[in-house]
Amino acid sequence: MQKKKILSRERYSLPDGAWLKTPQAAEALNISRVTLLNQKKEGKFLSGYHFIRLGDKETSPLLWNIPNCRERQAQFEPPQFIQEPS
């Protein structure tokens, strides 16, 4: 009799807190969806900690960890405004 190989699968745990899809996350973070995605593109958020992708495609939906994103937002530099000469 041949023994079956049992594959073990590592278990991953996600950080605690609310996980929302992009439109709802942007609203919860008080920014636009475009701003949220731009900040992700700029590398301000880490995959697996601030967001996860629900599939393996680039266009797969994202889920965002709201408490971790808020914590990260608090570290952002405030926008710099240039004063025009009077």
C-alpha positions as CSV (number, residue, x, y, z in Angstrom):
1,M,0.0,0.0,0.0
2,Q,1.4,3.4,-1.0
3,K,1.4,6.2,1.6
4,K,-0.3,9.4,0.6
5,K,1.8,12.5,0.9
6,I,0.2,15.1,2.9
7,L,1.2,18.6,2.0
8,S,1.3,21.1,4.8
9,R,0.3,24.6,4.2
10,E,1.7,27.5,6.1
11,R,-0.9,29.6,7.7
12,Y,-0.8,33.3,7.3
13,S,-2.5,35.6,9.8
14,L,-3.6,39.0,8.8
15,P,-3.1,42.0,11.1
16,D,-6.2,42.7,13.3
17,G,-8.6,45.5,12.4
18,A,-11.2,46.3,9.8
19,W,-10.4,45.3,6.2
20,L,-12.3,47.2,3.5
21,K,-12.4,47.3,-0.3
22,T,-10.7,50.2,-2.0
23,P,-13.8,52.5,-2.3
24,Q,-14.9,52.0,1.3
25,A,-11.3,52.3,2.5
26,A,-10.8,55.6,0.8
27,E,-14.0,56.9,2.3
28,A,-12.9,55.7,5.8
29,L,-9.5,57.3,5.4
30,N,-11.1,60.6,4.1
31,I,-9.2,60.6,0.8
32,S,-10.2,59.8,-2.8
33,R,-9.8,56.4,-4.3
34,V,-7.3,57.8,-6.7
35,T,-5.2,59.3,-3.9
36,L,-5.2,56.0,-2.0
37,L,-4.0,54.1,-5.1
38,N,-1.4,56.8,-5.9
39,Q,0.0,56.5,-2.3
40,K,0.1,52.7,-2.8
41,K,1.9,53.2,-6.1
42,E,4.4,55.6,-4.4
43,G,5.3,52.8,-1.9
44,K,3.7,54.4,1.1
45,F,1.8,51.3,2.0
46,L,3.1,47.7,2.5
47,S,1.5,44.7,1.0
48,G,0.3,42.2,3.6
49,Y,0.3,44.9,6.3
50,H,-1.6,47.9,4.9
51,F,-3.3,46.0,2.0
52,I,-3.7,42.6,0.4
53,R,-4.6,41.6,-3.1
54,L,-7.6,39.2,-3.4
55,G,-6.2,37.4,-6.4
56,D,-3.0,36.9,-8.3
57,K,-3.7,39.4,-11.1
58,E,-2.6,43.1,-11.1
59,T,-6.3,44.0,-11.5
60,S,-7.5,41.9,-8.6
61,P,-9.4,43.8,-5.9
62,L,-7.6,45.0,-2.8
63,L,-8.5,45.0,0.8
64,W,-7.1,47.7,3.1
65,N,-6.4,47.4,6.8
66,I,-7.9,50.7,8.1
67,P,-6.1,51.0,11.5
68,N,-2.7,50.3,9.9
69,C,-3.4,52.8,7.1
70,R,-4.4,55.5,9.6
71,E,-1.3,54.9,11.6
72,R,0.8,55.2,8.4
73,Q,-1.1,58.3,7.3
74,A,-0.2,60.0,10.6
75,Q,3.5,59.6,9.6
76,F,3.1,61.4,6.2
77,E,4.7,64.8,5.8
78,P,2.2,67.6,5.5
79,P,1.9,69.2,2.1
80,Q,4.2,72.1,1.3
81,F,2.5,75.2,-0.1
82,I,4.5,77.7,-2.2
83,Q,3.6,81.3,-1.5
84,E,3.4,83.4,-4.6
85,P,5.2,86.7,-4.4
86,S,2.8,89.6,-3.6
